Amino acid sequence: MKKVLPILSILLIAAVIAILFISMAKKEKLITTVSGNIAKKPLKIVPGKYTDTECAMTIESEHYACEVVAPDGRTWFFDDPGCMIKWLETKDFKDKAVLWVHAEDTGNWIDARKAWYSRTDHTPMHYGFGAREKFKEGLIDFETMRLMMLRGENLTDPRIRKKLLGY
């Protein structure tokens, strides 16, 4: 019995490891990037099937979603405009890329550089920048949003959050 117990223990551990590997192999992979978007149009995001390129969170909704299309047609996906800005800043093609955001006021995909941004939306990464197609008082333009994001002037900063939201 003393000789059989260690062998059974090893076999049990090996079986558990094998089951874990098999179950991981069957899981569907999340999409981070798509090639071939030569038309440079926004692609349909299926909730739960795409992951944010910057923060690796699963994109659960088109609300606040963004897409970056490189000149060669590669498309990356983001759950929050702040993530898009952080990721894009280090790319050589940042000025040539086509940027799409989901507008909260109309539900349309719009050019991110022409969008207007709220600073107080409850976005997935809590940066607060929600895109709007139509201007209204208190919204900021893309370049202002970009600079604020890069300087850390967003709702993740407690001082900014207190100033804008009161808590």
Sequence and secondary structure as in RCSB ss.txt:
>XXXX:A:sequence
MKKVLPILSILLIAAVIAILFISMAKKEKLITTVSGNIAKKPLKIVPGKYTDTECAMTIESEHYACEVVAPDGRT
WFFDDPGCMIKWLETKDFKDKAVLWVHAEDTGNWIDARKAWYSRTDHTPMHYGFGAREKFKEGLIDFETMRLMML
RGENLTDPRIRKKLLGY
>XXXX:A:secstr
 TTHHHHHHHHHHHHHHHHHHHHHHHS   B EE   TT       TTTEE TTT  EE  STT EEEE TTS E
EEESSHHHHHHHHTT TTTTTSEEEEE TTT  EEEGGG EEESS   TTS   EEESS  TT EEHHHHHHHHH
HT STTSHHHHHHHH  
